[in-house]
Amino acid sequence: MPGFEQYADLLSKLGKYKLGKSCLCTKKLEYVDLDVLQELVKQSVEYMKETSI
């Protein structure tokens, strides 16, 4: 997914998921590590805050 290259380390630990054009998809939350997902969202939000005009 464009823009998530910097999170490759976290994505490798996330669990079972698929990347769409602009989304991260999973069939069930039990397939992913929720702690890793939380960290991914946290880092993404921080990045957006830092780069927003």
Backbone hydrogen bonds, N-H to C=O, Kabsch-Sander energy under -0.5 kcal/mol:
donor,donor_aa,acceptor,acceptor_aa,energy
4,F,1,M,-1.9
7,Y,4,F,-1.6
8,A,5,E,-1.6
11,L,7,Y,-2.8
12,S,8,A,-2.1
13,K,9,D,-0.6
13,K,10,L,-1.1
14,L,10,L,-0.8
14,L,11,L,-0.6
15,G,11,L,-0.6
16,K,31,Y,-2.2
17,Y,15,G,-0.6
18,K,25,C,-2.5
20,G,18,K,-0.5
20,G,23,C,-3.5
25,C,18,K,-3.5
25,C,23,C,-0.5
31,Y,28,K,-1.7
32,V,29,L,-1.6
33,D,14,L,-3.4
34,L,32,V,-0.8
37,L,33,D,-2.3
38,Q,34,L,-2.5
39,E,35,D,-2.0
40,L,36,V,-2.4
41,V,37,L,-2.3
42,K,38,Q,-2.5
43,Q,39,E,-2.7
44,S,40,L,-2.1
45,V,41,V,-2.6
46,E,42,K,-2.3
47,Y,43,Q,-2.3
48,M,44,S,-2.3
49,K,45,V,-2.3
50,E,46,E,-2.2
51,T,47,Y,-1.9
52,S,48,M,-1.3
